[in-house]
Amino acid sequence: MKTREQMIVSIIEVEWKMFQNVHNIGGRAACQDDYKTFQIMRASQAEGWSEAMLESYLDDLTEAEDSERNLISEKYARMMKSTAPLEYARIEHLLPQLDAEAVELTEKIVKIELEWGQELIEKYPHIVGRGRPLFSAEDSPAVTSTETYLRGELATYSLRTLELYLEHVQKEQSENINGAAITLLYMMKQYGFHSLEEANEAMKNRA
């Protein structure tokens, strides 16, 4: 049985390998050569997950590799439904059909995550304002919102992982825990800050 830390390392290793094989319309993206940022972003997300979620998602990745599926490519393709609908219409048939139950679970998760995101925007505008817009209504071919990114990623998870994810965020919500704040705090610590308040003030002064 792998430890929590070992599972996170394994997840990032597989995701990075898949990310290297994502083919963009405009050629290789600069972020595909930036392992440090990729590692921080993905580790930050994993930091807020339960061990059961990590184990289930690692299984998803392993099964995908065995089936020669690239979940990262699928994730970015799913996002195009909102950011580039005409292009998406041309590739939609190549993607696995989404299970109705999975879509229902996804929308429940997205609703909670967006509520958390809105709370973070209000509390830490100078941090969150430097990142993605929150809602899909703000998408464009050059900009992908948090909502669209999340929905695209969740579409690559197994039903088991989605069930665990929803259970986890609902538990956090019932305990008045903002799961997105856990992710954001871990991320800010990787850049040398000790709290979200400190990071928000520093970015305010830089602006």
N, CA, C and O of each residue as an XYZ file, in Angstrom:
828
protein
N       0.846     -1.197      0.000
C       0.000      0.000      0.000
C       0.884      1.250      0.000
O       1.765      1.396      0.847
N       0.643      2.140     -0.946
C       1.429      3.365     -1.015
C       0.963      4.362      0.040
O      -0.213      4.398      0.402
N       1.905      5.173      0.529
C       1.540      6.246      1.438
C       0.861      7.361      0.650
O       0.878      7.370     -0.581
N       0.268      8.293      1.374
C      -0.373      9.438      0.739
C       0.613     10.174     -0.171
O       0.296     10.496     -1.316
N       1.808     10.434      0.355
C       2.818     11.168     -0.408
C       3.232     10.399     -1.652
O       3.423     10.991     -2.714
N       3.371      9.086     -1.529
C       3.763      8.264     -2.674
C       2.682      8.269     -3.754
O       2.982      8.290     -4.947
N       1.429      8.250     -3.323
C       0.340      8.290     -4.303
C       0.343      9.615     -5.068
O       0.139      9.634     -6.281
N       0.575     10.716     -4.359
C       0.601     12.022     -5.028
C       1.739     12.079     -6.040
O       1.566     12.566     -7.158
N       2.903     11.578     -5.639
C       4.055     11.551     -6.553
C       3.731     10.706     -7.784
O       4.038     11.108     -8.906
N       3.122      9.555     -7.587
C       2.783      8.667     -8.706
C       1.763      9.307     -9.632
O       1.877      9.201    -10.853
N       0.765      9.974     -9.056
C      -0.253     10.657     -9.858
C       0.395     11.714    -10.745
O       0.118     11.788    -11.942
N       1.254     12.525    -10.150
C       1.894     13.603    -10.913
C       2.799     13.040    -12.001
O       2.877     13.603    -13.093
N       3.475     11.947    -11.719
C       4.347     11.329    -12.723
C       3.544     10.892    -13.947
O       3.938     11.152    -15.083
N       2.419     10.228    -13.704
C       1.600      9.748    -14.826
C       0.971     10.927    -15.570
O       0.952     10.951    -16.800
N       0.460     11.899    -14.821
C      -0.158     13.057    -15.460
C       0.847     13.834    -16.302
O       0.525     14.287    -17.400
N       2.062     13.987    -15.787
C       3.089     14.721    -16.540
C       3.425     13.992    -17.840
O       3.611     14.617    -18.885
N       3.501     12.674    -17.763
C       3.774     11.881    -18.968
C       2.657     12.078    -19.993
O       2.919     12.254    -21.183
N       1.409     12.046    -19.518
C       0.278     12.268    -20.424
C       0.290     13.689    -20.982
O      -0.006     13.910    -22.156
N       0.637     14.648    -20.123
C       0.668     16.053    -20.526
C       1.675     16.279    -21.650
O       1.457     17.114    -22.528
N       2.768     15.538    -21.620
C       3.783     15.670    -22.664
C       3.274     15.216    -24.018
O       3.810     15.607    -25.055
N       2.234     14.385    -24.007
C       1.696     13.850    -25.256
C       0.403     14.533    -25.706
O      -0.298     14.043    -26.591
N       0.099     15.677    -25.077
C      -1.045     16.468    -25.517
C      -0.634     17.258    -26.760
O       0.392     17.937    -26.754
N      -1.421     17.172    -27.805
C      -1.106     17.869    -29.060
C      -2.041     19.069    -29.223
O      -3.248     18.902    -29.395
N      -1.486     20.256    -29.169
C      -2.254     21.486    -29.293
C      -2.360     21.916    -30.752
O      -1.474     21.640    -31.561
N      -3.445     22.588    -31.070
C      -3.654     23.065    -32.438
C      -2.517     23.984    -32.879
O      -2.070     23.920    -34.024
N      -2.055     24.833    -31.971
C      -1.005     25.782    -32.317
C       0.408     25.293    -32.055
O       1.357     26.077    -32.075
N       0.548     24.001    -31.811
C       1.870     23.466    -31.510
C       2.069     23.304    -30.012
O       1.161     23.581    -29.228
N       3.242     22.861    -29.618
C       3.545     22.591    -28.214
C       3.432     23.876    -27.381
O       3.957     24.923    -27.761
N       2.744     23.776    -26.247
C       2.549     24.929    -25.374
C       3.727     25.088    -24.418
O       4.357     24.104    -24.031
N       4.022     26.329    -24.038
C       5.151     26.608    -23.142
C       4.995     25.886    -21.806
O       5.984     25.451    -21.217
N       3.755     25.757    -21.327
C       3.536     25.115    -20.028
C       3.917     23.633    -20.044
O       4.105     23.037    -18.983
N       4.031     23.033    -21.230
C       4.439     21.632    -21.314
C       5.927     21.443    -21.035
O       6.406     20.316    -20.904
N       6.651     22.555    -20.944
C       8.068     22.498    -20.591
C       8.329     23.066    -19.195
O       9.481     23.271    -18.811
N       7.269     23.318    -18.445
C       7.393     23.924    -17.117
C       6.951     22.921    -16.055
O       5.841     23.010    -15.531
N       7.821     21.973    -15.744
C       7.458     20.919    -14.800
C       7.214     21.478    -13.404
O       6.304     21.021    -12.712
N       8.001     22.447    -12.981
C       7.871     22.966    -11.616
C       6.460     23.507    -11.362
O       5.840     23.179    -10.350
N       5.958     24.329    -12.274
C       4.619     24.882    -12.101
C       3.574     23.779    -12.163
O       2.627     23.780    -11.377
N       3.733     22.841    -13.083
C       2.808     21.720    -13.200
C       2.770     20.939    -11.890
O       1.698     20.588    -11.398
N       3.938     20.674    -11.336
C       4.029     19.901    -10.095
C       3.347     20.634     -8.943
O       2.630     20.019     -8.154
N       3.564     21.929     -8.844
C       2.948     22.713     -7.769
C       1.428     22.711     -7.900
O       0.716     22.507     -6.916
N       0.939     22.937     -9.100
C      -0.511     23.000     -9.313
C      -1.191     21.671     -9.010
O      -2.227     21.634     -8.346
N      -0.610     20.589     -9.494
C      -1.237     19.291     -9.303
C      -1.091     18.803     -7.862
O      -2.007     18.178     -7.328
N       0.046     19.079     -7.231
C       0.226     18.700     -5.825
C      -0.702     19.500     -4.933
O      -1.199     18.989     -3.929
N      -0.938     20.762     -5.296
C      -1.838     21.610     -4.519
C      -3.245     21.042     -4.537
O      -3.917     21.016     -3.506
N      -3.697     20.587     -5.693
C      -5.019     19.983     -5.785
C      -5.087     18.717     -4.943
O      -6.041     18.509     -4.193
N      -4.072     17.877     -5.072
C      -4.067     16.596     -4.373
C      -3.996     16.774     -2.857
O      -4.470     15.916     -2.112
N      -3.414     17.872     -2.398
C      -3.255     18.120     -0.972
C      -4.601     18.115     -0.246
O      -4.683     17.683      0.904
N      -5.646     18.588     -0.904
C      -6.952     18.664     -0.271
C      -7.785     17.398     -0.399
O      -8.912     17.355      0.094
N      -7.260     16.376     -1.046
C      -8.009     15.150     -1.281
C      -7.830     14.141     -0.156
O      -6.823     14.150      0.552
N      -8.819     13.277     -0.004
C      -8.703     12.164      0.940
C      -7.819     11.077      0.326
O      -7.584     11.068     -0.882
N      -7.337     10.173      1.159
C      -6.514      9.074      0.649
C      -7.331      8.175     -0.278
O      -6.805      7.653     -1.261
N      -8.612      7.996      0.035
C      -9.460      7.160     -0.820
C      -9.587      7.771     -2.216
O      -9.575      7.051     -3.214
N      -9.710      9.100     -2.286
C      -9.781      9.781     -3.581
C      -8.489      9.604     -4.366
O      -8.504      9.303     -5.559
N      -7.379      9.796     -3.677
C      -6.075      9.660     -4.338
C      -5.889      8.250     -4.893
O      -5.434      8.074     -6.023
N      -6.245      7.252     -4.090
C      -6.094      5.868     -4.513
C      -6.983      5.554     -5.719
O      -6.560      4.884     -6.660
N      -8.217      6.049     -5.673
C      -9.159      5.793     -6.768
C      -8.710      6.489     -8.054
O      -8.782      5.905     -9.136
N      -8.250      7.731     -7.937
C      -7.821      8.461     -9.138
C      -6.542      7.850     -9.715
O      -6.372      7.803    -10.933
N      -5.650      7.386     -8.852
C      -4.446      6.722     -9.343
C      -4.833      5.457    -10.113
O      -4.218      5.123    -11.126
N      -5.854      4.763     -9.622
C      -6.368      3.594    -10.360
C      -6.914      4.016    -11.722
O      -6.704      3.329    -12.722
N      -7.620      5.158    -11.756
C      -8.145      5.676    -13.030
C      -7.009      5.889    -14.027
O      -7.104      5.503    -15.192
N      -5.938      6.509    -13.546
C      -4.795      6.803    -14.416
C      -4.127      5.526    -14.906
O      -3.748      5.421    -16.072
N      -3.986      4.559    -14.007
C      -3.353      3.292    -14.371
C      -4.186      2.554    -15.417
O      -3.650      2.032    -16.395
N      -5.501      2.516    -15.202
C      -6.394      1.862    -16.162
C      -6.374      2.580    -17.512
O      -6.439      1.947    -18.566
N      -6.284      3.902    -17.463
C      -6.224      4.677    -18.704
C      -4.955      4.348    -19.479
O      -4.994      4.156    -20.694
N      -3.837      4.285    -18.778
C      -2.574      3.927    -19.433
C      -2.675      2.551    -20.076
O      -2.244      2.352    -21.212
N      -3.250      1.603    -19.339
C      -3.384      0.237    -19.861
C      -4.261      0.203    -21.113
O      -4.089     -0.651    -21.983
N      -5.205      1.147    -21.191
C      -6.115      1.217    -22.346
C      -5.625      2.191    -23.414
O      -6.306      2.430    -24.411
N      -4.439      2.748    -23.193
C      -3.844      3.736    -24.097
C      -4.728      4.966    -24.268
O      -4.836      5.524    -25.360
N      -5.361      5.380    -23.167
C      -6.131      6.629    -23.145
C      -5.283      7.706    -22.490
O      -4.579      7.440    -21.516
N      -5.347      8.915    -23.016
C      -4.648     10.043    -22.422
C      -5.701     10.941    -21.762
O      -6.376     11.716    -22.439
N      -5.833     10.829    -20.439
C      -6.866     11.581    -19.728
C      -6.638     13.082    -19.774
O      -7.593     13.856    -19.711
N      -5.389     13.501    -19.883
C      -5.103     14.938    -19.958
C      -5.559     15.493    -21.312
O      -6.125     16.584    -21.385
N      -5.308     14.741    -22.370
C      -5.803     15.160    -23.695
C      -7.323     15.233    -23.699
O      -7.907     16.171    -24.241
N      -7.960     14.232    -23.089
C      -9.424     14.224    -23.027
C      -9.945     15.420    -22.239
O     -10.946     16.031    -22.613
N      -9.260     15.751    -21.147
C      -9.671     16.889    -20.328
C      -9.676     18.174    -21.142
O     -10.656     18.919    -21.131
N      -8.590     18.431    -21.840
C      -8.507     19.658    -22.640
C      -9.505     19.648    -23.793
O     -10.045     20.689    -24.166
N      -9.744     18.470    -24.350
C     -10.738     18.371    -25.421
C     -12.132     18.700    -24.892
O     -12.903     19.386    -25.563
N     -12.458     18.219    -23.701
C     -13.777     18.496    -23.106
C     -13.974     20.003    -22.882
O     -15.077     20.522    -23.054
N     -12.912     20.688    -22.501
C     -13.004     22.126    -22.243
C     -13.403     22.891    -23.498
O     -14.031     23.946    -23.414
N     -13.043     22.366    -24.645
C     -13.330     23.059    -25.902
C     -14.825     23.191    -26.176
O     -15.233     24.007    -27.003
N     -15.638     22.402    -25.493
C     -17.086     22.522    -25.667
C     -17.550     23.931    -25.330
O     -18.514     24.438    -25.902
N     -16.834     24.563    -24.377
C     -17.174     25.932    -23.987
C     -16.248     26.969    -24.612
O     -16.692     28.059    -24.972
N     -14.964     26.638    -24.744
C     -14.001     27.636    -25.226
C     -13.910     27.708    -26.750
O     -13.597     28.761    -27.307
N     -14.182     26.594    -27.419
C     -14.083     26.553    -28.891
C     -15.113     25.568    -29.428
O     -14.744     24.506    -29.928
N     -16.402     25.901    -29.334
C     -17.469     24.952    -29.667
C     -17.443     24.398    -31.087
O     -17.803     23.240    -31.294
N     -17.031     25.185    -32.060
C     -16.993     24.680    -33.433
C     -15.949     23.581    -33.582
O     -16.201     22.551    -34.208
N     -14.761     23.812    -32.993
C     -13.717     22.802    -33.039
C     -14.132     21.563    -32.253
O     -13.847     20.433    -32.649
N     -14.820     21.802    -31.117
C     -15.263     20.678    -30.288
C     -16.238     19.784    -31.056
O     -16.191     18.559    -30.943
N     -17.105     20.397    -31.821
C     -18.089     19.621    -32.583
C     -17.412     18.634    -33.531
O     -17.976     17.587    -33.852
N     -16.203     18.972    -33.975
C     -15.491     18.105    -34.923
C     -14.831     16.908    -34.235
O     -14.551     15.901    -34.884
N     -14.580     17.011    -32.923
C     -13.858     15.942    -32.224
C     -14.711     15.219    -31.180
O     -14.269     14.231    -30.592
N     -15.916     15.705    -30.951
C     -16.753     15.143    -29.885
C     -16.938     13.637    -30.031
O     -16.961     12.912    -29.036
N     -17.070     13.169    -31.265
C     -17.314     11.744    -31.493
C     -16.119     10.877    -31.095
O     -16.260      9.664    -30.939
N     -14.962     11.481    -30.934
C     -13.758     10.727    -30.567
C     -13.657     10.498    -29.059
O     -12.858      9.677    -28.610
N     -14.452     11.212    -28.285
C     -14.383     11.139    -26.827
C     -15.343     10.087    -26.282
O     -16.402      9.856    -26.866
N     -14.982      9.444    -25.164
C     -15.890      8.469    -24.549
C     -17.209      9.137    -24.155
O     -17.215     10.274    -23.683
N     -18.314      8.437    -24.348
C     -19.615      8.980    -23.980
C     -19.707      9.074    -22.462
O     -19.293      8.157    -21.752
N     -20.251     10.184    -21.964
C     -20.345     10.397    -20.526
C     -21.572      9.701    -19.960
O     -22.664      9.764    -20.525
N     -21.368      9.041    -18.837
C     -22.448      8.371    -18.130
C     -23.352      9.407    -17.464
O     -22.864     10.382    -16.892
N     -24.662      9.198    -17.537
C     -25.614     10.165    -16.970
C     -25.389     10.379    -15.477
O     -25.483     11.504    -14.987
N     -25.096      9.317    -14.768
C     -24.846      9.438    -13.331
C     -23.581     10.237    -13.068
O     -23.524     11.032    -12.130
N     -22.561     10.025    -13.902
C     -21.317     10.770    -13.752
C     -21.542     12.258    -13.971
O     -20.975     13.086    -13.257
N     -22.367     12.601    -14.952
C     -22.681     14.009    -15.229
C     -23.405     14.625    -14.041
O     -23.130     15.765    -13.667
N     -24.328     13.878    -13.448
C     -25.080     14.376    -12.287
C     -24.132     14.635    -11.106
O     -24.231     15.668    -10.443
N     -23.222     13.703    -10.849
C     -22.249     13.876     -9.771
C     -21.352     15.080    -10.042
O     -21.056     15.873     -9.148
N     -20.930     15.193    -11.294
C     -20.051     16.300    -11.689
C     -20.697     17.649    -11.400
O     -20.053     18.540    -10.847
N     -21.951     17.802    -11.766
C     -22.616     19.090    -11.578
C     -22.785     19.433    -10.099
O     -22.732     20.605     -9.726
N     -22.984     18.436     -9.268
C     -23.078     18.682     -7.828
C     -21.736     19.146     -7.272
O     -21.680     20.036     -6.424
N     -20.657     18.535     -7.758
C     -19.313     18.929     -7.324
C     -18.992     20.340     -7.794
O     -18.495     21.164     -7.025
N     -19.279     20.610     -9.060
C     -18.996     21.928     -9.635
C     -19.722     23.019     -8.851
O     -19.149     24.078     -8.594
N     -20.960     22.777     -8.472
C     -21.739     23.768     -7.724
C     -21.046     24.134     -6.406
O     -20.946     25.310     -6.056
N     -20.576     23.132     -5.691
C     -19.893     23.380     -4.415
C     -18.573     24.106     -4.650
O     -18.253     25.063     -3.945
N     -17.810     23.650     -5.638
C     -16.496     24.253     -5.905
C     -16.647     25.724     -6.328
O     -15.822     26.560     -5.958
N     -17.684     26.039     -7.091
C     -17.890     27.427     -7.517
C     -18.285     28.313     -6.335
O     -17.882     29.474     -6.269
N     -19.058     27.779     -5.417
C     -19.398     28.530     -4.202
C     -18.129     28.842     -3.411
O     -17.955     29.955     -2.916
N     -17.257     27.862     -3.300
C     -15.974     28.077     -2.624
C     -15.136     29.116     -3.365
O     -14.517     29.985     -2.751
N     -15.127     29.014     -4.686
C     -14.349     29.954     -5.485
C     -14.835     31.382     -5.322
O     -14.034     32.312     -5.231
N     -16.148     31.555     -5.285
C     -16.719     32.888     -5.094
C     -16.314     33.452     -3.737
O     -16.016     34.640     -3.617
N     -16.304     32.608     -2.731
C     -15.891     33.023     -1.388
C     -14.431     33.473     -1.385
O     -14.082     34.460     -0.737
N     -13.586     32.750     -2.106
C     -12.162     33.109     -2.168
C     -11.947     34.421     -2.909
O     -11.083     35.213     -2.532
N     -12.724     34.655     -3.959
C     -12.616     35.918     -4.695
C     -12.918     37.092     -3.771
O     -12.256     38.128     -3.830
N     -13.912     36.921     -2.932
C     -14.305     38.000     -2.015
C     -13.267     38.224     -0.922
O     -13.027     39.361     -0.516
N     -12.651     37.141     -0.443
C     -11.689     37.262      0.653
C     -10.280     37.612      0.169
O      -9.566     38.380      0.813
N      -9.892     37.044     -0.969
C      -8.509     37.201     -1.444
C      -8.488     37.610     -2.919
O      -7.975     36.872     -3.761
N      -9.041     38.773     -3.229
C      -9.185     39.184     -4.634
C      -7.860     39.349     -5.365
O      -7.797     39.156     -6.579
N      -6.808     39.700     -4.648
C      -5.528     39.953     -5.319
C      -4.784     38.665     -5.663
O      -3.909     38.662     -6.529
N      -5.133     37.570     -4.981
C      -4.583     36.263     -5.370
C      -5.412     35.684     -6.500
O      -4.898     35.377     -7.575
N      -6.707     35.538     -6.239
C      -7.594     34.856     -7.181
C      -7.738     35.650     -8.478
O      -7.916     35.076     -9.552
N      -7.660     36.968     -8.366
C      -7.792     37.807     -9.549
C      -6.664     37.644    -10.551
O      -6.779     38.067    -11.701
N      -5.561     37.024    -10.107
C      -4.429     36.799    -11.008
C      -4.572     35.497    -11.801
O      -3.794     35.220    -12.713
N      -5.591     34.703    -11.430
C      -5.758     33.406    -12.074
C      -6.887     33.386    -13.090
O      -7.212     34.399    -13.707
N      -7.471     32.216    -13.246
C      -8.564     32.030    -14.202
C      -9.813     32.779    -13.746
O     -10.009     32.958    -12.544
N     -10.664     33.220    -14.676
C     -11.989     33.684    -14.270
C     -12.756     32.498    -13.699
O     -12.418     31.349    -13.985
N     -13.766     32.758    -12.908
C     -14.449     31.674    -12.217
C     -15.472     30.952    -13.092
O     -15.547     29.723    -13.072
N     -16.253     31.701    -13.853
C     -17.411     31.115    -14.526
C     -17.207     30.892    -16.033
O     -16.469     31.622    -16.695
N     -17.881     29.869    -16.542
C     -17.787     29.516    -17.965
C     -18.257     30.628    -18.885
O     -17.844     30.697    -20.043
N     -19.119     31.497    -18.377
C     -19.606     32.618    -19.189
C     -18.463     33.519    -19.643
O     -18.608     34.282    -20.598
N     -17.334     33.430    -18.961
C     -16.166     34.265    -19.298
C     -15.168     33.553    -20.201
O     -14.089     34.085    -20.465
N     -15.505     32.369    -20.675
C     -14.604     31.604    -21.547
C     -14.424     32.271    -22.903
O     -15.290     33.007    -23.375
N     -13.288     31.999    -23.512
C     -13.007     32.398    -24.888
C     -11.967     31.416    -25.417
O     -11.451     30.605    -24.648
N     -11.650     31.467    -26.698
C     -10.605     30.569    -27.204
C      -9.263     30.738    -26.486
O      -8.439     29.823    -26.478
N      -9.046     31.920    -25.880
C      -7.773     32.179    -25.207
C      -7.860     32.056    -23.690
O      -6.832     32.058    -23.012
N      -9.063     31.949    -23.154
C      -9.251     31.940    -21.704
C     -10.193     30.812    -21.296
O     -11.289     30.672    -21.839
N      -9.743     30.008    -20.327
C     -10.566     28.922    -19.807
C     -10.865     29.179    -18.341
O      -9.946     29.334    -17.537
N     -12.124     29.223    -17.993
C     -12.537     29.493    -16.613
C     -12.292     28.296    -15.707
O     -12.069     27.178    -16.173
N     -12.339     28.550    -14.413
C     -12.248     27.480    -13.420
C     -13.390     26.493    -13.593
O     -13.187     25.283    -13.503
N     -14.588     27.005    -13.842
C     -15.753     26.137    -14.019
C     -15.555     25.172    -15.185
O     -15.813     23.976    -15.054
N     -15.102     25.686    -16.315
C     -14.906     24.847    -17.496
C     -13.762     23.868    -17.300
O     -13.853     22.708    -17.703
N     -12.687     24.333    -16.682
C     -11.538     23.459    -16.415
C     -11.959     22.307    -15.514
O     -11.648     21.146    -15.782
N     -12.670     22.644    -14.442
C     -13.096     21.615    -13.491
C     -14.029     20.611    -14.144
O     -13.862     19.403    -13.974
N     -14.999     21.097    -14.881
C     -15.947     20.198    -15.536
C     -15.221     19.284    -16.536
O     -15.551     18.104    -16.651
N     -14.249     19.823    -17.247
C     -13.476     19.013    -18.187
C     -12.676     17.941    -17.489
O     -12.593     16.808    -17.965
N     -12.080     18.298    -16.351
C     -11.288     17.304    -15.620
C     -12.165     16.224    -15.006
O     -11.845     15.038    -15.086
N     -13.260     16.629    -14.402
C     -14.153     15.647    -13.775
C     -14.696     14.651    -14.787
O     -15.008     13.514    -14.435
N     -14.809     15.071    -16.037
C     -15.310     14.184    -17.090
C     -14.354     13.029    -17.369
O     -14.730     12.068    -18.040
N     -13.129     13.111    -16.865
C     -12.162     12.031    -17.078
C     -12.089     11.079    -15.884
O     -11.384     10.072    -15.940
N     -12.806     11.385    -14.814
C     -12.768     10.547    -13.614
C     -13.763      9.394    -13.727
O     -14.788      9.505    -14.401
N     -13.447      8.295    -13.063
C     -14.369      7.165    -12.992
C     -15.540      7.504    -12.071
O     -15.470      8.451    -11.287
N     -16.595      6.736    -12.172
C     -17.758      6.926    -11.313
C     -17.345      6.796     -9.842
O     -17.822      7.549     -8.993
N     -16.482      5.863     -9.551
C     -16.018      5.654     -8.171
C     -15.294      6.895     -7.652
O     -15.539      7.320     -6.523
N     -14.419      7.474     -8.446
C     -13.685      8.664     -8.022
C     -14.632      9.846     -7.837
O     -14.483     10.621     -6.893
N     -15.594      9.982     -8.725
C     -16.565     11.062     -8.596
C     -17.406     10.911     -7.332
O     -17.691     11.898     -6.654
N     -17.800      9.693     -7.017
C     -18.574      9.446     -5.801
C     -17.778      9.832     -4.562
O     -18.308     10.455     -3.642
N     -16.513      9.461     -4.546
C     -15.641      9.806     -3.419
C     -15.407     11.311     -3.342
O     -15.366     11.885     -2.253
N     -15.255     11.942     -4.495
C     -15.044     13.388     -4.565
C     -16.250     14.123     -3.980
O     -16.098     15.006     -3.137
N     -17.450     13.750     -4.435
C     -18.658     14.419     -3.945
C     -18.836     14.198     -2.445
O     -19.173     15.127     -1.710
N     -18.614     12.991     -2.007
C     -18.715     12.682     -0.574
C     -17.755     13.559      0.226
O     -18.104     14.058      1.296
N     -16.553     13.741     -0.297
C     -15.515     14.520      0.381
C     -15.899     16.000      0.465
O     -15.821     16.601      1.536
N     -16.312     16.588     -0.661
C     -16.624     18.015     -0.639
C     -17.905     18.306      0.137
O     -18.033     19.369      0.745
N     -18.849     17.374      0.120
C     -20.056     17.563      0.914
C     -19.747     17.528      2.407
O     -20.342     18.271      3.187
N     -18.822     16.668      2.798
C     -18.405     16.600      4.202
C     -17.720     17.903      4.608
O     -17.991     18.448      5.678
N     -16.831     18.396      3.746
C     -16.163     19.663      4.033
C     -17.185     20.792      4.148
O     -17.111     21.623      5.054
N     -18.127     20.807      3.229
C     -19.150     21.850      3.232
C     -19.960     21.813      4.529
O     -20.268     22.857      5.104
N     -20.300     20.614      4.983
C     -21.089     20.475      6.209
C     -20.314     20.932      7.433
O     -20.904     21.288      8.453
N     -18.988     20.921      7.328
C     -18.129     21.344      8.439
C     -17.626     22.779      8.243
O     -16.718     23.229      8.942
N     -18.233     23.494      7.278
C     -17.846     24.878      6.973
C     -16.372     25.016      6.601
O     -15.715     25.994      6.959
N     -15.866     24.020      5.878
C     -14.494     24.041      5.372
C     -14.540     24.388      3.890
O     -15.295     23.786      3.128
N     -13.739     25.350      3.492
C     -13.625     25.702      2.079
C     -12.479     24.886      1.485
O     -11.307     25.207      1.678
N     -12.838     23.829      0.761
C     -11.813     22.953      0.201
C     -10.898     23.652     -0.775
O      -9.720     23.309     -0.871
N     -11.416     24.632     -1.506
C     -10.592     25.377     -2.460
C      -9.536     26.206     -1.737
O      -8.462     26.458     -2.283
N      -9.837     26.629     -0.515
C      -8.867     27.397      0.270
C      -7.692     26.530      0.682
O      -6.567     27.020      0.788
N      -7.939     25.235      0.917
C      -6.853     24.305      1.263
C      -5.880     24.205      0.094
O      -4.663     24.247      0.272
N      -6.442     24.073     -1.103
C      -5.612     24.002     -2.316
C      -4.820     25.290     -2.509
O      -3.622     25.255     -2.787
N      -5.492     26.417     -2.361
C      -4.847     27.709     -2.587
C      -3.757     27.983     -1.566
O      -2.706     28.519     -1.919
N      -3.984     27.627     -0.304
C      -2.978     27.850      0.728
C      -1.730     27.022      0.460
O      -0.613     27.526      0.577
N      -1.911     25.757      0.100
C      -0.754     24.914     -0.210
C       0.045     25.510     -1.364
O       1.276     25.534     -1.341
N      -0.675     25.987     -2.368
C      -0.021     26.586     -3.528
C       0.793     27.812     -3.130
O       1.941     27.961     -3.548
N       0.203     28.681     -2.327
C       0.888     29.897     -1.904
C       2.116     29.585     -1.047
O       3.115     30.302     -1.100
N       2.038     28.524     -0.267
C       3.197     28.122      0.542
C       4.361     27.688     -0.337
O       5.521     27.873      0.032
N       4.063     27.117     -1.488
C       5.130     26.715     -2.412
C       5.865     27.932     -2.973
O       6.995     27.824     -3.449
N       5.213     29.083     -2.910
C       5.830     30.315     -3.404
C       6.343     31.200     -2.256
O       6.649     32.377     -2.450
N       6.428     30.605     -1.058
C       7.086     31.297      0.044
C       6.195     32.060      1.005
O       6.697     32.722      1.914
N       4.889     31.984      0.827
C       3.979     32.694      1.739
C       3.531     31.764      2.866
O       3.475     30.546      2.699
N       3.213     32.361      4.013
C       2.809     31.560      5.164
C       1.302     31.522      5.361
O       0.797     30.671      6.094
N       0.583     32.421      4.725
C      -0.874     32.458      4.857
C      -1.477     33.097      3.618
O      -0.774     33.749      2.844
N      -2.774     32.912      3.429
C      -3.457     33.533      2.306
C      -3.542     35.046      2.490
O      -3.508     35.803      1.520
N      -3.653     35.474      3.739
C      -3.692     36.909      4.022
C      -2.376     37.570      3.614
O      -2.365     38.642      3.010
N      -1.276     36.914      3.954
C       0.046     37.453      3.596
C       0.217     37.514      2.079
O       0.702     38.512      1.545
N      -0.178     36.458      1.397
C      -0.044     36.398     -0.061
C      -0.922     37.451     -0.714
O      -0.501     38.102     -1.670
N      -2.134     37.626     -0.212
C      -3.049     38.586     -0.795
C      -2.519     40.009     -0.631
O      -2.624     40.817     -1.553
N      -1.956     40.318      0.526
C      -1.411     41.661      0.771
C      -0.194     41.911     -0.102
O      -0.026     43.004     -0.642
N       0.661     40.895     -0.243
C       1.861     41.050     -1.075
C       1.489     41.318     -2.527
O       2.104     42.158     -3.183
N       0.490     40.610     -3.025
C       0.088     40.782     -4.421
C      -0.646     42.107     -4.613
O      -0.579     42.703     -5.688
N      -1.331     42.560     -3.595
C      -1.966     43.873     -3.645
C      -0.904     44.956     -3.790
O      -1.063     45.886     -4.580
N       0.177     44.835     -3.030
C       1.246     45.830     -3.075
C       1.990     45.793     -4.402
O       2.427     46.830     -4.902
N       2.134     44.598     -4.974
C       2.803     44.476     -6.276
C       1.979     45.155     -7.375
O       2.518     45.757     -8.304
N       0.663     45.038     -7.236
C      -0.220     45.650     -8.240
C      -0.164     47.163     -8.170
O      -0.842     47.842     -8.940
